[in-house]
Amino acid sequence: MHRQIAGTLTGPRTKYVVVVLWLLALVAFGGFAGKLTEVQNNEAASWLPASAESTRGFERMSPFQNPNAIPTTLVYTSTAVTGDDLAAVASGDIAELGGLDGVEGEIAPPLLSKDGEVAQLTVTFDLGSDGWSRMPGTVDDIREIADHDDVRLHVTGQGGSAADAAEAFGGIDTTLLAAALVVVVVILLFVYRSPVLWVFPIVSVVVGLGVTMGLVYFLAKDAGLTVNGQSQAILSILAIGAGTDYALLLVSRYREELRKFEDRHEAMAHALHRAAPAILASAVTVILAMLCLTFAEMNSTSGMGPVVAVGIAVTYLAMVTLLPALLVICGRWVFWPRRPAYGSAEPTETGMWARLGAMISVRPRVIWIATTGLLLIACLGLLRLDANGLASDETYTEEFDSITGQQVLVDHDMADQSNQLLVVADASSQTQVQQALDGVEGLVPTETPAGEVKSFPLGPAQDGVVAIAAVIDADVTSPEAYDIVDAARSAVHGVDGAGALVTGTSAMMRDTLEASQRDDLVIIPIVLAVVLLVLMVLLRALVAPLILLGTVILSFGAALGISVLLFEFVFGFAGTDPSFPLFAFVFLVALGIDYNIFLMTRVREEAQVRGTREGSLVGLTSTGGVITSAGVVLAATFLVLGSLPMVFLAEIGVTVALGVMLDTMIVRSILVTAINLDIGDRIWWPSRLAKH
């Protein structure tokens, strides 16, 4: 940041203007932050790319099936009431269930398992365009009606899954935020050792997050931005973690400048002038990395990019304007009881990081080679990575009712009648398409008005198009269901001139897996190229950016390798979500490069005066404490994601936390410093510093 601009932002009068402007922004947007969950779109169809076969098929299904329809399966199970008596219990609820708001069509009689211990009803609801958010209340109404002595009810299918997803994400705007903020406050109290100073970063972060969530609400409501529970969780965690990191770097530099300048306004102007470029480069790196996600085919992934980018941009502005203004308004007393006195010595010059630098300087080449070898060994865990998706019973860390209901159906050899494979085709090919489907293994007969059949039309043809349905005898998100979808597609695509498209929930999840794998191959190289360009512009060199990018990739591989082993052998997770590798990569590379940016900008600043080797030691000494503290904050905030009962979020939290700690404690402090000391001035090639 230019010295004159930095001085203006924190001037004796303008500091109050800055605070007032942020308060006005909070009033304008903060009131809508709590409404962000109202515009979430967690439907499976909204996550898919428009080019996917299931998406195109879903669009052609509109004349035959209400796009707002939510099939819901009621599973009655009992050992005390069995056979016809259990079926009678379920039948007795049909009339009252039919009176619920949004019930669509007639409710078919219950199906009974062969052992007579399970009865199944399928009820379809149309609750409008916001039906997925209204479904939890409807499930509560269902339970009130179907609550019987000696009979246990499970609500599953799409309706039950929607209700459970709402419960899983219900803590995003309350529990998650509160837990993250508590963790950050505790860490800041330990880092600052001041009962007052932590308040200012937290206030600035909360104000920035409130404005961000209000902005995202309007983007989702009026600009068509896709926001789901997953992206909102990541937004909150990243804004809190990154904002606190920026605060730690700025406050550390401000404390340093207060020892050099008696006037606090002058000290803050110099602190902003020196620290803001590194913070800006960090923010820009994360923003650009997030915007690279817009190249994804997955709507959920491409939608997350702008959401998080907006959050980081607003957070950056808050931390370089609001936070400095608040600190300057209050003066040196906020550092009590360790106030930095004018003219006092800088304590970091003889601390732990200075001693570590001295140890590395003895044999830097041996140290960086050995460190690289250990990280490469950790990368071997990647051989155990299984990113082919999770079945319904593997998606959550808790056992929700919809999952239990699905398992009951499986245990009693019943197929969930709401899990249908749907095919749209030219009406002239209806007979051939049905014959093709009837030959697919894994599609089971179901009872229709015409008797028990394997595939059946959903009403008469419309505009020369017919819709055909069949029930999949497998868990909706299981590999077995995907195999059935693939087999069905091969069968119906083989009907000449039918123009058949296969859709349905399992088909959508199958396409999600394929799109995620494509996104990995496309987006990861784009992110690497963007990060490299940012580093080249910031450091005005080629060698240093290439080395830094290589160390971050190595750190990512090690973190992912160790995490995969933890997931399998410690946490007992069955695998990972298809989008997990991409999100882990983007977060770790974008965030991991931050700490190298913080370090290397200081090293470059010192190298212009002292040379690269001495500048590397000074850079490590002066930034070691603050960067480590920033890493601990970010790691702790990501670990808070584990408070939500989602395997995907727990895996992201653990992997990013582990990767960040590897970056701060090993890669940045040991590996990068050792390479700097070994290569010396040549690391700045081809800039003038290479000839220092």
For each residue, the residues with C-beta under 8 A, 3 or more apart:
1: 5 6 272 273 276 277 280 320
2: 5 6 273
3: 6 7 269 270 273
4: 7 8
5: 1 2 8 9
6: 1 2 3 9 10 268 269 270 272 273 276
7: 3 4 10 11 265 266 269
8: 4 5 11 14
9: 5 6 14 15 18 272 320 321 324 325
10: 6 7 14 15 265 268 269 272 324 325 328
11: 7 8 14 15 265
12: 15 265
13: 16 17
14: 8 9 10 11 17 18 325
15: 9 10 11 12 18 19 265 324 325 328 329
16: 13 19 20 325 329
17: 13 14 20 21
18: 9 14 15 21 22 321 322 325
19: 15 16 22 23 322 325 326 329
20: 16 17 23 24
21: 17 18 24 25
22: 18 19 25 26 207 211 318 321 322
23: 19 20 26 27
24: 20 21 27 28
25: 21 22 28 29 30 207 211
26: 22 23 29 30 207 210 211
27: 23 24 30 31
28: 24 25 31 214
29: 25 26 32 33 210 211 213 214 215 217 218
30: 25 26 27 33 207 210 211 213 214
31: 27 28 34 214
32: 29 35 36 213 214 217 218
33: 29 30 36 173 209 210 212 213 214 217
34: 31 37 173
35: 32 38 39 217
36: 32 33 39 40 173 213 216 217 220 227 232
37: 34 40 133 169 172 173 229 232
38: 35 130 133
39: 35 36 217 220 221 227
40: 36 37 133 169 220 227 228 229 232
41: 46 132 220 226 227 228
42: 46 132 162 165 169 228 229
43: 46 47 132
44: 47 48 505 508 509 512
45: 48 54 55 58 508
46: 41 42 43 226 228 299 300
47: 43 44 226 228 298 299 300 508 512
48: 44 45 52 54 55 298 299 508 511 512 515
49: 52 55 297 298 299 511 515
50: 55 56
51: 55 56 297
52: 48 49 55 56 297 508 511 514 515
53: 56 57 489 501 502 503 507 511
54: 45 48 57 58 501 502 503 504 507 508 510 511
55: 45 48 49 50 51 52 58 59 503 508 511
56: 50 51 52 53 59 60 501 503
57: 53 54 60 61 422 423 424 501 502 503 507
58: 45 54 55 61 67 503 508
59: 55 56 62
60: 56 57 424 465 501
61: 57 58 64 65 67 422 424 467 503
62: 59 65 67
63: 462 463 465 467
64: 61 424 458 459 462 467
65: 61 62 69 422 458 467
66: 69 104 126
67: 58 61 62
68: 126 127 128 129 131
69: 65 66 104 124 125 126
70: 124 125 126 127 131 132 135 158 159 162
71: 122 123 124 157 158 159 418 420
72: 122 123 124 125 135 138 139 142 155 156 157 158 159 160 418
73: 120 121 122 123 155 156 157 159 160 405 409 416 417 418
74: 90 93 97 120 121 122 123 142 146 153 154 155
75: 118 119 120 153 154 155 156 405 408 409
76: 86 89 90 110 118 119 120 121 146 151 152 153
77: 117 118 119 151 152 154 408 412
78: 81 82 86 117 150 151 152
79: 82 117
80: 150 151
81: 78 85 86 89 148 150 151
82: 78 79 85 86 115 116 117
83: 86 87 112 116
84: 87 88 112 116
85: 81 82 88 89
86: 76 78 81 82 83 89 90 112 116 117 118 119 151
87: 83 84 90 91 109 110 112 119
88: 84 85 91 92
89: 76 81 85 86 92 93 119 148 151
90: 74 76 86 87 93 94 110 119 120 121 146
91: 87 88 94 109 110
92: 88 89 95
93: 74 89 90 96 97 121 145 146
94: 90 91 97 98 107 109 121
95: 92 98 99
96: 93 99 100 145
97: 74 93 94 100 103 107 121 123 142 145 146
98: 94 95 103 106 107
99: 95 96 103
100: 96 97 103 123 125 138 141 142 145
101: 127 138
102: 125 126 127 128 131 134 138
103: 97 98 99 100 107 123 124 125
104: 66 69 124 125 126
105: 124
106: 98
107: 94 97 98 103 121 122 123
108: 121 122 447
109: 87 91 94
110: 76 87 90 91 119 120 121
111: 119 120 414 417 447
112: 83 84 86 87 116 118 119 120
113: 116 117 118 119 120 412 413 414
114: 412 413
115: 82 118 412
116: 82 83 84 86 112 113
117: 77 78 79 82 86 113 412
118: 75 76 77 86 112 113 115 408 409 412 414
119: 75 76 77 86 87 89 90 110 111 112 113
120: 73 74 75 76 90 110 111 112 113 409 414 416 417
121: 73 74 76 90 93 94 97 107 108 110
122: 71 72 73 74 107 108 157 417 418
123: 71 72 73 74 97 100 103 107 142 159
124: 69 70 71 72 103 104 105
125: 69 70 72 100 102 103 104 131 135 138 159
126: 66 68 69 70 102 104 131
127: 68 70 101 102 130 131 134 135 138
128: 68 102 131 134
129: 68
130: 38 127 133 134
131: 68 70 102 125 126 127 128 134 135
132: 41 42 43 70 135 162 166
133: 37 38 40 130 136 166
134: 102 127 128 130 131 137 138
135: 70 72 125 127 131 132 138 139 159 162 163 166
136: 133 139 140 162 163 166 167
137: 134 140 141
138: 72 100 101 102 125 127 134 135 141 142 159 163
139: 72 135 136 142 143 155 159 160 163
140: 136 137 143 144
141: 100 137 138 144 145
142: 72 74 97 100 123 138 139 145 146 153 155
143: 139 140 146 147 153 155
144: 140 141 147
145: 93 96 97 100 141 142
146: 74 76 90 93 97 142 143 153
147: 143 144 153
148: 81 89 151 153
149:
150: 78 80 81
151: 76 77 78 80 81 86 89 148
152: 76 77 78
153: 74 75 76 142 143 146 147 148
154: 74 75 77 160 401 402 404 405 408
155: 72 73 74 75 139 142 143 159 160 163 401 402 405
156: 72 73 75 160 161 401 402 403 404 405 406 409 416 418
157: 71 72 73 122 160 161 402 416 418 419
158: 70 71 72 161 162 418 505
159: 70 71 72 73 123 125 135 138 139 155 162 163
160: 72 73 139 154 155 156 157 163 164 401 402 405
161: 156 157 158 164 165 392 402
162: 42 70 132 135 136 158 159 165 166
163: 135 136 138 139 155 159 160 166 167 401 402
164: 160 161 167 168 396 400 401 402 403
165: 42 161 162 168 169 229
166: 132 133 135 136 162 163 169 170
167: 136 163 164 170 400
168: 164 165 229 396 398 400 644 645 646
169: 37 40 42 165 166 172 229 232 233 644 646
170: 166 167 174
171: 174 175 176 643 644
172: 37 169 175 176 177 229 232 233 236 644
173: 33 34 36 37 176 177 232 236
174: 170 171 177 178
175: 171 172 178 179 643
176: 171 172 173 179 180 233 236 237 640 641 643 644
177: 172 173 174 180 181 209 236 240
178: 174 175 181 182
179: 175 176 182 183 640 643
180: 176 177 183 184 236 237 240 241 637 640
181: 177 178 184 185 202 206 240
182: 178 179 185 186
183: 179 180 186 187 636 637 639 640
184: 180 181 187 188 202 205 240 241 244 633 636 637
185: 181 182 188 189 198 202
186: 182 183 189 190
187: 183 184 190 191 629 632 633 636
188: 184 185 191 192 197 198 201 202 244 633
189: 185 186 192 193 194 195 198
190: 186 187 193
191: 187 188 248 629
192: 188 189 197 198 251 335
193: 189 190 337 338
194: 189 197 198 334 335 336 337 338
195: 189 336
196: 199 333 334 336
197: 188 192 194 200 201 251 334 335
198: 185 188 189 192 194 201 202
199: 196 202 203
200: 197 203 204 247 323 326 327 330 334
201: 188 197 198 204 205 243 244 247 248 251 319 323
202: 181 184 185 188 198 199 205 206
203: 199 200 206 207 326
204: 200 201 207 208 243 247 318 319 322 323 326
205: 184 201 202 208 209 239 240 243 244 247 315 318 319
206: 181 202 203 209 210
207: 22 25 26 30 203 204 210 211 318 322
208: 204 205 211 212 239 243 314 315 317 318 319 322
209: 33 177 205 206 212 213 236 239 240 243 311 315
210: 26 29 30 33 206 207 213 214
211: 22 25 26 29 30 207 208 214 215 314 318
212: 33 208 209 215 216 235 239 310 311 314 315
213: 29 30 32 33 36 209 210 216 217 235
214: 28 29 30 31 32 33 210 211 217 218
215: 29 211 212 218 219 310 314
216: 36 212 213 219 220 225 227 235 307 310 311
217: 29 32 33 35 36 39 213 214 220 221
218: 29 32 214 215 221 222 223
219: 215 216 222 223 225 227 306 307 310
220: 36 39 40 41 216 217 223 224 225 226 227
221: 39 217 218
222: 218 219
223: 218 219 220
224: 220
225: 216 219 220 303 306 307
226: 41 46 47 220 231 299 300 302 303
227: 36 39 40 41 216 219 220 231 232 303 307
228: 40 41 42 46 47 231 232 300 303
229: 37 40 42 165 168 169 172 232 233
230: 233 234 300 304 646 648 649
231: 226 227 228 234 235 300 303 304 307 308
232: 36 37 40 169 172 173 227 228 229 235 236 307
233: 169 172 176 229 230 236 237 641 644 649
234: 230 231 237 238 304 307 308 583 652
235: 212 213 216 231 232 238 239 307 308 311
236: 172 173 176 177 180 209 232 233 239 240
237: 176 180 233 234 240 241 637 638 640 641 653
238: 234 235 241 242 286 308 311 312 587
239: 205 208 209 212 235 236 242 243 311 312 314 315
240: 177 180 181 184 205 209 236 237 243 244 637
241: 180 184 237 238 244 245 591 633 634 637 638
242: 238 239 245 246 282 283 286 312 315 591 594 634
243: 201 204 205 208 209 239 240 246 247 315 318 319
244: 184 188 201 205 240 241 247 248 630 633 634 637
245: 241 242 248 249 282 594 630 633 634
246: 242 243 249 250 279 282 283 315 316 319 320
247: 200 201 204 205 243 244 250 251 319 323
248: 191 201 244 245 251 252 626 629 630 633
249: 245 246 252 253 275 278 279 598 626 627 630
250: 246 247 253 254 271 272 275 276 279 319 320 323 324
251: 192 197 201 247 248 254 255 323 327
252: 248 249 255 256 623 625 626
253: 249 250 256 257 271 274 275
254: 250 251 257 258 267 268 271 275 324 327
255: 251 252 258 259 335 340
256: 252 253 259 260 271 340 346 622
257: 253 254 260 261 267 268 270 271 274
258: 254 255 261 264 267 332 340 342
259: 255 256 340 341 342 343 344 345 346
260: 256 257 267 270 342
261: 257 258 264 266 267 270 342
262: 266 342
263: 266 267
264: 258 261 267 268 328 331 332
265: 7 10 11 12 15 268 269 328
266: 7 261 262 263 269 270
267: 254 257 258 260 261 263 264 270 271
268: 6 10 254 257 264 265 271 272 324 327 328
269: 3 6 7 10 265 266 272 273
270: 3 6 257 260 261 266 267 273 274
271: 250 253 254 256 257 267 268 274 275 324
272: 1 6 9 10 250 268 269 275 276 320 324
273: 1 2 3 6 269 270 276
274: 253 257 270 271 277 605
275: 249 250 253 254 271 272 278 279
276: 1 6 250 272 273 279 280 320
277: 1 274 280 281 538 601
278: 249 275 281 282 597 598 601 602
279: 246 249 250 275 276 282 283 316 319 320
280: 1 276 277 283 284 316 320
281: 277 278 284 285 534 538 597 601
282: 242 245 246 278 279 285 286 593 594 597 598
283: 242 246 279 280 286 287 312 313 315 316
284: 280 281 287 288 534
285: 281 282 288 289 530 531 534 590 593 594 597
286: 238 242 282 283 289 290 308 309 312 590 591 594
287: 283 284 290 291 309 312 313
288: 284 285 291 292 530 531 534
289: 285 286 292 293 527 530 531 586 589 590
290: 286 287 293 304 305 306 308 309 312 586 590
291: 287 288 294 305 306 309
292: 288 289 295 305 523 526 527 530 586
293: 289 290 296 301 302 304 305 523 586
294: 291 302 305 306
295: 292 302 519 522 523 526
296: 293 301 302 305 515 519 522 523 582
297: 49 51 52 301 302 515 518 519
298: 47 48 49 301 302 512 515 516 519 579
299: 46 47 48 49 226 302 303
300: 46 47 226 228 230 231 303 304 579
301: 293 296 297 298 304 305 516 519 579 582 583
302: 226 293 294 295 296 297 298 299 305
303: 225 226 227 228 231 299 300 306 307
304: 230 231 234 290 293 300 301 307 308
305: 290 291 292 293 294 296 301 302 308 309
306: 219 225 290 291 294 303 309 310
307: 216 219 225 227 231 232 234 235 303 304 310 311
308: 231 234 235 238 286 290 304 305 311 312
309: 286 287 290 291 305 306 312 313
310: 212 215 216 219 306 307 313 314
311: 209 212 216 235 238 239 307 308 314 315
312: 238 239 242 283 286 287 290 308 309 315 316
313: 283 287 309 310 316 317
314: 208 211 212 215 239 310 311 317 318
315: 205 208 209 212 239 242 243 246 283 311 312 318 319
316: 246 279 280 283 312 313 319 320
317: 208 313 314 320 321 322
318: 22 204 205 207 208 211 243 314 315 321 322 323
319: 201 204 205 208 243 246 247 250 279 315 316 322 323
320: 1 9 246 250 272 276 279 280 316 317 323 324
321: 9 18 22 317 318 324 325
322: 18 19 22 204 207 208 317 318 319 325 326
323: 200 201 204 247 250 251 318 319 320 326 327
324: 9 10 15 250 254 268 271 272 320 321 327 328
325: 9 10 14 15 16 18 19 321 322 328 329
326: 19 200 203 204 322 323 329 330
327: 200 251 254 268 323 324 330 334
328: 10 15 264 265 268 324 325 331
329: 15 16 19 325 326
330: 200 326 327 333 334
331: 264 328 334
332: 258 264 335 339 340
333: 196 330 336 339
334: 194 196 197 200 327 330 331
335: 192 194 197 255 332 338 339 340
336: 194 195 196 333 339
337: 193 194
338: 193 194 335
339: 332 333 335 336
340: 255 256 258 259 332 335 344
341: 259 344
342: 258 259 260 261 262
343: 259
344: 259 340 341
345: 259 349
346: 256 259 349 622
347: 350 351
348: 351 353 354 621 622 624 625
349: 345 346 354 621
350: 347 354
351: 347 348 354 355 621 624 625
352: 355 356 624
353: 348 356 357 620 621 624 625 669
354: 348 349 350 351 357 358 617 620 621
355: 351 352 358 359
356: 352 353 359 360 620 624 669 670
357: 353 354 360 361 616 617 620 621 673
358: 354 355 361 362 617
359: 355 356 362
360: 356 357 363 364 367 670 673 674 677
361: 357 358 364 613 617 677
362: 358 359
363: 360 366 367
364: 360 361 367 368 673 674 675 676 677 678
365: 368 369 674 678
366: 363 369 370
367: 360 363 364 370 371 670 674
368: 364 365 371 372 670 671 674 675 678
369: 365 366 372 373
370: 366 367 373 374
371: 367 368 374 375 666 670 671 674
372: 368 369 375 376 554 671
373: 369 370 376 377
374: 370 371 377 378
375: 371 372 378 379 554 555 557 558 662 666 667 671
376: 372 373 379 380 554 557 558
377: 373 374 380
378: 374 375 381 557 558 559 561 562
379: 375 376 382 554 557 558 560 561
380: 376 377 383 561
381: 378 384 385 560 561 562 563 564 565
382: 379 385 557 560 561 564
383: 380
384: 381 564 565 568
385: 381 382 560 564 576 581
386: 574 575 576
387: 516 517 575 576 577 578 580 581
388: 479 513 575 578
389: 477 479 482 509 512 513 575 577 578
390: 394 395 477 574 575 576 577 647 648
391: 394 395 475 477 478 479 574
392: 161 395 402 403 406 475 476 477 478
393: 399 403 406 407 475
394: 390 391 573 574 575 647
395: 390 391 392 403 477 646 647 648
396: 164 168 399 400 403 645 646 647
397: 645 646 647 650
398: 168 645
399: 393 396 403 404
400: 164 167 168 396 403 404 645
401: 154 155 156 160 163 164 404 405
402: 154 155 156 157 160 161 163 164 392 405 406
403: 156 164 392 393 395 396 399 400 406 407
404: 154 156 399 400 401 407 408
405: 73 75 154 155 156 160 401 402 408 409
406: 156 392 393 402 403 409 410 416 475 476
407: 393 403 404 410 411
408: 75 77 118 154 404 405 411 412
409: 73 75 118 120 156 405 406 412 414 415 416
410: 406 407 413 414 475
411: 407 408
412: 77 113 114 115 117 118 408 409
413: 113 114 410
414: 111 113 118 120 409 410
415: 409 419 444 446 471 472 473 474
416: 73 120 156 157 406 409 419 471 476
417: 73 111 120 122 420 446 471
418: 71 72 73 122 156 157 158
419: 157 415 416 471 472 474 476 481 504 505 506
420: 71 417 469 470 471 472 504 505
421: 437 443 469 470 471 472 484 485 488 502 504 506 507
422: 57 61 65 458 467 468 469 502 503 504 507
423: 57 433 437 455 467 468 469 470 488 492 500 501 502 503
424: 57 60 61 64 465 466 467 468 500 501 503
425: 429 430 433 465 466 468 492 495 498 499 500 501
426: 429 464 465 466 497 498 499
427: 430 461 464 465 466
428: 464 497
429: 425 426 432 433 495 497 498 499 500
430: 425 427 433 434 457 461 466 468
431: 434 435
432: 429 435 436 495 498
433: 423 425 429 430 436 437 466 468 492 495 498 500
434: 430 431 437 438 455 456 457 468
435: 431 432 438 439
436: 432 433 439 440 491 492 494 495
437: 421 423 433 434 440 443 454 455 468 470 488 491 492
438: 434 435 443 454 455
439: 435 436 491
440: 436 437 443 470 484 487 488 491
441: 484 487
442: 472 473 474 480 481 483 484 487
443: 421 437 438 440 454 455 470 471 472 473 484 488
444: 415 454 470 471 472 473
445: 452 453 454
446: 415 417 452 453 454 456 470 471
447: 108 111 451 452
448: 451 452 453 456
449:
450: 453 456
451: 447 448
452: 445 446 447 448
453: 445 446 448 450 456
454: 437 438 443 444 445 446 470
455: 423 434 437 438 443 468 469 470
456: 434 446 448 450 453 468 469 470
457: 430 434 460 461 466 467 468 469
458: 64 65 422 467 468 469
459: 64 462 467
460: 457
461: 427 430 457 464 465 466
462: 63 64 459 465 466
463: 63
464: 426 427 428 461
465: 60 63 424 425 426 427 461 462
466: 424 425 426 427 430 433 457 461 462
467: 61 63 64 65 422 423 424 457 458 459
468: 422 423 424 425 430 433 434 437 455 456 457 458
469: 420 421 422 423 455 456 457 458
470: 420 421 423 437 440 443 444 446 454 455 456 488
471: 415 416 417 419 420 421 443 444 446
472: 415 419 420 421 442 443 444 476 481 484 485 504 506
473: 415 442 443 444 484
474: 415 419 442 478 480 481 484 506
475: 391 392 393 406 410 478 480 481
476: 392 406 416 419 472 481 505 506 509
477: 389 390 391 392 395 481 506 509
478: 391 392 474 475 481 482
479: 388 389 391 482 483
480: 442 474 475 483 484
481: 419 442 472 474 475 476 477 478 484 485 506 509 510
482: 389 478 479 485 486 506 509 510 513
483: 442 479 480 486 487
484: 421 440 441 442 443 472 473 474 480 481 487 488 506
485: 421 472 481 482 488 489 502 504 506 507 510
486: 482 483 489 490 510
487: 440 441 442 483 484 490 491
488: 421 423 437 440 443 470 484 485 491 492 502
489: 53 485 486 492 493 502
490: 486 487 493 494
491: 436 437 439 440 487 488 494 495
492: 423 425 433 436 437 488 489 495 498 500 502
493: 489 490 500
494: 436 490 491
495: 425 429 432 433 436 491 492 498 500
496:
497: 426 428 429
498: 425 426 429 432 433 492 495
499: 425 426 429
500: 423 424 425 429 433 492 493 495
501: 53 54 56 57 60 423 424 425
502: 53 54 57 421 422 423 485 488 489 492 507
503: 53 54 55 56 57 58 61 422 423 424 507 508
504: 54 419 420 421 422 472 485 507 508
505: 44 158 419 420 476 508 509
506: 419 421 472 474 476 477 481 482 484 485 509 510
507: 53 54 57 421 422 485 502 503 504 510 511
508: 44 45 47 48 52 54 55 58 503 504 505 511 512
509: 44 389 476 477 481 482 505 506 512 513
510: 54 481 482 485 486 506 507 513 514
511: 48 49 52 53 54 55 507 508 514 515
512: 44 47 48 298 389 508 509 515 516 578
513: 388 389 482 509 510 516 517 578
514: 52 510 511 517 518
515: 48 49 52 296 297 298 511 512 518 519
516: 298 301 387 512 513 519 520 577 578 579 582
517: 387 513 514 520 521 578
518: 297 514 515 521 522
519: 295 296 297 298 301 515 516 522 523 579 582
520: 516 517 523 524 581 582 585
521: 517 518 524 525
522: 295 296 518 519 525 526
523: 292 293 295 296 519 520 526 527 582 586
524: 520 521 527 528 582 585
525: 521 522 528 529
526: 292 295 522 523 529 530
527: 289 292 523 524 530 531 585 586 589 590
528: 524 525 531 532 549 553 589
529: 525 526 532 533
530: 285 288 289 292 526 527 533 534
531: 285 288 289 527 528 534 535 549 552 589 590 593
532: 528 529 535 536 545 546 549
533: 529 530 536 537
534: 281 284 285 288 530 531 537 538
535: 531 532 538 539 544 545 548 549 593 597
536: 532 533 539 540 541 542 545
537: 533 534 540
538: 277 281 534 535 597 601
539: 535 536 544 545 600 601 604 684 687
540: 536 537 684 687
541: 536 544 545 683 684 685 686 687 689 690
542: 536 545 546 685 686
543: 546 547 679 682 683 684 685 690
544: 535 539 541 547 548 600 683 684
545: 532 535 536 539 541 542 548 549
546: 532 542 543 549 550
547: 543 544 550 551 672 675 679 683
548: 535 544 545 551 552 593 596 600 672
549: 528 531 532 535 545 546 552 553 593
550: 546 547 553 554
551: 547 548 554 555 596 667 671 672 675
552: 531 548 549 555 556 588 589 592 593 596 663 667
553: 528 549 550 556 557 589
554: 372 375 376 379 550 551 557 558 667
555: 375 551 552 558 559 588 592 659 662 663 666 667
556: 552 553 559 560 584 585 588 589 592 659
557: 375 376 378 379 382 553 554 560 561
558: 375 376 378 379 554 555 561 562 659 662
559: 378 555 556 562 563 584 588 655 656 658 659 662
560: 379 381 382 385 556 557 563 564 581 584 588 655 659
561: 378 379 380 381 382 557 558 564 565
562: 378 381 558 559 565 566 658
563: 381 559 560 566 567 584 651 654 655 658
564: 381 382 384 385 560 561 567 568 576
565: 381 384 561 562 568 569 570
566: 562 563 569 570 571 654
567: 563 564 570 571 573 575 576 651 654
568: 384 564 565 571 572 573
569: 565 566 572
570: 565 566 567
571: 566 567 568 650
572: 568 569
573: 394 567 568 576 647 650 651
574: 386 390 391 394
575: 386 387 388 389 390 394 567
576: 385 386 387 390 564 567 573 580 581 647 648 651
577: 387 389 390 516 580 647 648 651
578: 387 388 389 512 513 516 517
579: 298 300 301 516 519 582 583 648
580: 387 576 577 583 584 648 651 652 655
581: 385 387 520 560 576 584 585
582: 296 301 516 519 520 523 524 579 585 586
583: 234 301 579 580 586 587 652
584: 556 559 560 563 580 581 587 588 651 652 655 656 659
585: 520 524 527 556 581 582 588 589
586: 289 290 292 293 523 527 582 583 589 590
587: 238 583 584 590 591 652 656 659
588: 552 555 556 559 560 584 585 591 592 655 656 659 660 663
589: 289 527 528 531 552 553 556 585 586 592 593
590: 285 286 289 290 527 531 586 587 593 594
591: 241 242 286 587 588 594 634 656 659 660 663
592: 552 555 556 588 589 595 596 659 660 663 667
593: 282 285 531 535 548 549 552 589 590 596 597
594: 242 245 282 285 286 590 591 597 598 630
595: 592 598 599 627 630 631 663 664 667 668
596: 548 551 552 592 593 599 600 663 667 668 672
597: 278 281 282 285 535 538 593 594 600 601
598: 249 278 282 594 595 601 602 623 626 627 630
599: 595 596 602 603 619 620 623 627 668 672 673
600: 539 544 548 596 597 603 604 619 672
601: 277 278 281 538 539 597 598 604 605
602: 278 598 599 605 606 618 619 622 623
603: 599 600 606 607 612 615 616 618 619 676
604: 539 600 601 607 608 615 684 689
605: 274 601 602 608 615 619
606: 602 603 609 610 614 615 618 619
607: 603 604 610 611 612 615 616 681 684 689 692
608: 604 605 615 689 692
609: 606 615
610: 606 607 614 615 618
611: 607 614 615 680 681 692
612: 603 607 615 616 676 679 680 681 683 684 689 692
613: 361 616 617 676 677 680
614: 606 610 611 617 618
615: 603 604 605 606 607 608 609 610 611 612 618 619
616: 357 603 607 612 613 619 620 673 676 677
617: 354 357 358 361 613 614 620 621 673 677
618: 602 603 606 610 614 615 621 622
619: 599 600 602 603 605 606 615 616 622 623
620: 353 354 356 357 599 616 617 623 624 669 673
621: 348 349 351 353 354 357 617 618 624
622: 256 346 348 602 618 619
623: 252 598 599 602 619 620 626 627
624: 348 351 352 353 356 620 621 627 628 669
625: 252 348 351 353 628 629
626: 248 249 252 598 623 629 630
627: 249 595 598 599 623 624 630 631 664 668 669
628: 624 625 631 632 664 665 669
629: 187 191 248 625 626 632 633
630: 244 245 248 249 594 595 598 626 627 633 634 664
631: 595 627 628 634 635 660 661 663 664 665
632: 187 628 629 635 636 661 664
633: 184 187 188 241 244 245 248 629 630 636 637
634: 241 242 244 245 591 630 631 637 638 656 657 660
635: 631 632 638 639 656 657 658 660 661
636: 183 184 187 632 633 639 640 657
637: 180 183 184 237 240 241 244 633 634 640
638: 237 241 634 635 641 652 653 656 657 660
639: 183 635 636 642 653 654 657
640: 176 179 180 183 237 636 637 643 653
641: 176 233 237 638 644 649 650 652 653
642: 639 649 650 653 654
643: 171 175 176 179 640
644: 168 169 171 172 176 233 641 649 650
645: 168 396 397 398 400
646: 168 169 230 395 396 397 649 650
647: 390 394 395 396 397 573 576 577 650 651
648: 230 390 395 576 577 579 580 651 652
649: 230 233 641 642 644 646 652 653
650: 397 571 573 641 642 644 646 647 653 654
651: 563 567 573 576 577 580 584 647 648 654 655
652: 234 580 583 584 587 638 641 648 649 655 656
653: 237 638 639 640 641 642 649 650 656 657
654: 563 566 567 639 642 650 651 657 658
655: 559 560 563 580 584 588 651 652 658 659
656: 559 584 587 588 591 634 635 638 652 653 659 660
657: 634 635 636 638 639 653 654 660 661
658: 559 562 563 635 654 655 661 662
659: 555 556 558 559 560 584 587 588 591 592 655 656 662 663
660: 588 591 592 631 634 635 638 656 657 663 664
661: 631 632 635 657 658 664 665
662: 375 555 558 559 658 659 665 666 667
663: 552 555 588 591 592 595 596 631 659 660 666 667 668
664: 595 627 628 630 631 632 660 661 667 668 669
665: 628 631 661 662 668 669 670
666: 371 375 555 662 663 669 670 671
667: 375 551 552 554 555 592 595 596 662 663 664 670 671 672
668: 595 596 599 627 663 664 665 671 672 673
669: 353 356 620 624 627 628 664 665 666 672 673
670: 356 360 367 368 371 665 666 667 673 674
671: 368 371 372 375 551 666 667 668 674 675
672: 547 548 551 596 599 600 667 668 669 675 676
673: 357 360 364 599 616 617 620 668 669 670 676 677
674: 360 364 365 367 368 371 670 671 677 678
675: 364 368 547 551 671 672 678 679 683
676: 364 603 612 613 616 672 673 679 680 683
677: 360 361 364 613 616 617 673 674 680
678: 364 365 368 674 675
679: 543 547 612 675 676 682 683
680: 611 612 613 676 677 683
681: 607 611 612 684 689 690 691 692
682: 543 679 685 690
683: 541 543 544 547 612 675 676 679 680 690
684: 539 540 541 543 544 604 607 612 681 687 688 689 690 692
685: 541 542 543 682 690
686: 541 542 690
687: 539 540 541 684 690
688: 684 691 692
689: 541 604 607 608 612 681 684 692
690: 541 543 681 682 683 684 685 686 687
691: 681 688
692: 607 608 611 612 681 684 688 689
